């Protein structure tokens, strides 16, 4: 299985519409992808809970159900487990793109996986630096099709 690190905007999109393309990829890619994110993401979700509720127009119970369902498909990794060398590589890579994404890049290095992001400046910036394992949603869909044929 291919390890995919999922960044904030992908997780939020899944919570807002678990029936959409992103939800389909997360919930229907077993035996193809293994999804990971940073432990801090759980805090981020709770911090933005009311905004997520407002934007999605879901009730607390509906959003909680969506969140619980999503948790079954994601493994959260404690950032303290990521070696210093992976943090240093990540800082250099995203320093002039978006330093706030350092933790996702560090986890991507640590797990030797790919980063799935909906952040166009991050995606474009990493591609420009020849970071080969950054994917947008279209890339993940193509990758799933390719890997499912094996």
C-alpha positions in Angstrom: 0.0 0.0 0.0 1.2 3.5 -0.8 1.5 5.8 2.2 -0.3 9.2 1.7 0.1 12.1 4.1 -3.1 14.1 4.0 -2.9 17.9 4.7 -5.4 20.2 6.4 -7.4 21.3 3.4 -8.0 17.7 2.3 -9.2 16.6 5.7 -11.5 19.7 6.0 -12.9 19.0 2.5 -13.6 15.4 3.5 -15.4 16.5 6.6 -17.5 19.1 4.7 -18.5 16.7 2.0 -17.7 13.0 2.6 -19.8 12.1 -0.5 -17.6 14.1 -2.9 -14.4 13.1 -4.7 -12.1 13.5 -1.7 -14.5 11.5 0.5 -14.6 8.8 -2.2 -10.8 8.6 -2.3 -10.5 8.4 1.5 -13.3 5.9 2.1 -12.9 3.7 -1.0 -9.1 3.3 -1.4 -8.4 0.4 1.0 -5.6 -1.9 -0.1 -4.3 0.9 -2.3 -3.6 3.8 0.0 -2.8 4.1 3.7 -3.6 7.6 4.9 -1.7 9.5 7.6 -1.7 13.0 9.1 0.0 14.8 12.0 -1.4 14.4 15.5 -1.8 18.2 15.6 -4.5 17.9 12.9 -7.0 16.6 15.6 -6.5 19.9 17.5 -6.9 21.9 14.2 -10.2 20.1 13.5 -11.6 20.9 17.0 -10.3 24.5 16.8 -12.2 25.1 13.6 -15.3 22.9 14.5 -17.8 25.8 14.6 -16.6 27.1 11.3 -16.8 23.6 9.8 -20.3 23.3 11.1 -21.3 26.7 9.7 -19.8 26.1 6.2 -21.1 22.5 6.0 -24.5 23.3 7.4 -24.3 20.0 9.2 -25.6 19.5 12.8 -23.1 18.7 15.5 -24.2 15.0 15.3 -23.8 14.9 11.5 -20.3 16.5 11.7 -19.3 14.3 14.6 -20.4 11.2 12.6 -18.4 12.4 9.6 -15.4 13.0 11.8 -15.7 9.6 13.5 -16.0 7.9 10.1 -13.0 9.7 8.8 -10.9 8.7 11.8 -11.3 5.1 10.8 -9.4 5.8 7.6 -6.6 8.0 9.0 -3.6 7.2 11.2 -2.4 10.2 13.2 1.4 10.3 13.9 2.8 12.2 16.9 5.2 14.9 15.5 7.7 14.1 18.3 8.3 10.7 16.6 9.7 12.4 13.5 13.5 12.6 13.5 15.3 15.9 13.5 16.8 15.3 10.1 13.4 15.0 8.5 12.3 18.3 10.1 15.5 20.0 8.8 14.9 18.7 5.2 11.3 19.9 5.4 12.2 23.4 6.7 14.6 23.9 3.8 12.1 22.6 1.3 9.1 24.8 2.4 11.0 27.7 3.8 10.1 30.1 1.0 6.7 28.4 0.2 4.8 28.1 3.5 6.6 27.3 6.7 3.3 26.2 8.2 3.4 23.1 6.1 6.8 21.9 7.5 5.1 19.2 9.6 3.4 17.6 6.6 6.6 17.5 4.6 8.6 16.2 7.6 6.0 13.4 8.0 6.1 12.7 4.3 9.9 12.3 4.5 9.7 10.2 7.7 7.1 7.8 6.3 8.6 7.8 2.8 5.2 8.5 1.4 3.5 11.1 -0.7 1.8 14.3 0.3 -1.8 15.0 -0.8 -2.7 18.7 -0.7 -5.3 21.0 -2.1 -3.0 24.0 -1.5 -2.0 25.1 -5.0 0.9 27.4 -3.9 2.4 24.5 -1.9 1.8 22.0 -4.7 3.3 24.3 -7.3 6.2 25.3 -5.1 7.1 21.7 -4.3 6.8 20.7 -8.0 9.1 23.6 -8.9 11.6 22.2 -6.5 11.3 18.7 -8.1 9.6 17.2 -5.0 8.2 14.2 -6.8 5.8 12.9 -4.2 3.3 15.8 -3.9 -0.2 15.1 -5.3 -3.3 17.1 -5.8 -6.7 15.4 -5.9 -6.6 14.8 -9.6 -3.1 13.1 -9.2 -4.5 10.9 -6.4 -7.4 9.8 -8.6 -5.0 8.9 -11.4 -2.7 7.1 -9.0 -5.5 5.1 -7.5 -6.6 4.0 -11.0 -3.1 3.0 -11.9 -2.4 1.2 -8.6 -5.8 -0.6 -8.6 -4.9 -2.3 -11.9 -1.9 -4.1 -10.4 
